[in-house]
Structure formats: C-alpha cells, structure tokens
C-alpha cells in the first residue's frame, strides 16, 4: 500500500513562531573574559588594600588580607607560580572576586531585560493607539452627520 507524506501546512499568522527577543543576549562568559575580569578585580582589590601579593607591602593587613604563608591562606585558592603548595588567594578573596563579577553580570542582564521589556511595551502602546484611532475613524465615517455633531 503506497503511503504519501503531505508537507506540513504553513503556519497561520496567529500561530507563527516569533524569535525570542532574548536571542541577541551575549552568550556565557568565555574563559578569556573570566580571566580578564579576575585580573581587573585583582587590581581593584589591590587598590582598596584588600588583596596582598608576595611583592606587595602588607605591613598591617586589613581584614580579609592575610600575608602570604599565614594559616588562613591554606584554605584553598589558586596556586602561585613560585611555590605550588602556596595558594595565591584566600577563600574570602576568591569569594569577593566572584561576588563582584556576579553582581556586574546580573546588572548587565537586568539592563538588557529592561530594554527588551520597554521596547515591547512601546510597541504594544503604539498598537493600542493605532487601534483606538482606527475605531474612532470608523465610527465617524459610518455615522450620518447631523446639525448637532
């Protein structure tokens, strides 16, 4: 028995699939971007005296900045290129770096989302105004004029 496959009917206007407005959102951070952000955050923390390196002077470390070799330093972190058993960052410092990066990314996504929503709202408002104008025009075109109007 022959069987035929009918091509699917083209979607009607009401059922057309619109592309997502969030398709233009940049993809996840690449490893290069993450590394650049970490370097930038390290510089920022150094300026705020919350991050100390072996070469940096750390005479009176603020809270969260412990000199190299202190016991709190051995909780984990990236390893320094000089000594493999010596972490470069404390757990708190890594937390500060990650927290800052997450906040920056969240605010960027929030701004993009707000932009898309405001664009959609403006389009919806324009459609409403046009519809209302068309309805008023139809009402006046269909009505017979009288001396009161």
N, C-alpha and C positions, 0 to 999 in steps of 0.2 A: 504494500500500500504506500503510495507516494505521500510524502508529507512536506508541506511547504512552510517556510518560516516567513511570516509577514514582518516587515520592518516596523519598529515601534512608531507610533504616531508622534508627530512633533508636539512638544508641549504647548498648551494654550497659554495665553497671556497671564491668566491667573495662576498658572502652575509653573511658570518659568523660574528657574533656579537663578537667583541673583548671587553674584560672587560676594563673598564676605568682605565687609569694609575693613576687617582686620587682617586681610591678606597682605597688606603693604607694611605691616609691622615688622621691624627687623627681626631676624632670627635670634636664637640664643647667642649669648656672648661666646665668641671664639676664644681659644686658648691664648691667642696673642692679645686680644682685648683684655682678658682677665689679667694677664701678666702686666700689661701696661697700667691697668687700674691699680694693681697691687703696688707697683713701683711708685705711682703717683700718691697713693695713700701712705706709703712708707715715708716719702718726702714730707707729706703734710704732717704726719705724726712726729717726724724729727723736728720740724719747725715748732711744733707745740710741745716739744720736750717730753713726749710720751713714748718715744722709741729710742733706744740706745744701741749703738754698734760697738764693736771692739775698739775701733779707731776713734769713736766719738767720746768726748769727755763726759763722764757720768758721775761727778763728784757727789751730788745729792740727788739721787734718782727720785722722781715723783712716784706716786702710787701707780703701779702697773708697769713701771720701767725698772727692771732689775738688772744690775750689771751682769755681764757675761760670767757664767760659772756659778751663779747662785742656785740654791736648791729649787727655787720655784721655776727656774729656767728649764729644768729637766722633765717637765710635764708633757712636753711634745712640741712639735713645730717643724719648720723647715731646717734642714741641716746646713751649717755653714760650709763653704768650700775649704776652709782651713783645716778644721777638725770634724770628722764625720760624726763623732759622738756628742758634739756640742750643738744644740739647737740654736737657730738664729733668732726665733721669736718665742715669746711666752704664749701660753694658751690665751691669755687675756688680750694680748696684742693682735693675735690672729682673729680673735672674736671682734675686736674693734674694726679691723680692716674689713672683714666680711660684712659686719653690720652696716658700715658706711656704704659699701658697694651695693648692698641690697636696698638701702634707702634710696640711693641715686637711681637705681634701675626701676624701683617702684614708682618714684615720682615721674620718671620718663614715660613709663607705661600709662600712668594716670593722666598725664598731659595728652598723650596720643588718644586715649579713650575719650577724654573730654572733648577733644577736637572733633572726633568722629560723631559723637552724640550731638554736639551743637550743629554740625553740618546737617545731620539727619533731621533735627528739629527745624532748622531753617527751611529745608526742602518741604517738610510737612506743612509748615506755616504758609509757604508760597502756594502750595497746592490748595490749601483751605481758602486762601484769599481769592485765588482764581475761580474756584468752585462757587464761592459766595457771589462774586461778581457776575459769573455766568447765570446763576439763578436769578439775580436781580434783573439782568438784561432780558431774560426770557419772560419774566413776569411783566415787564413794561412793554415788550414787543407784542405780547398776546392780549393785553388789555386795550379796550377801546377808550380813546381819550374822552373825557367829559369836561365840562366847564369847571368842575371842582378840582381836577387834577393838574 
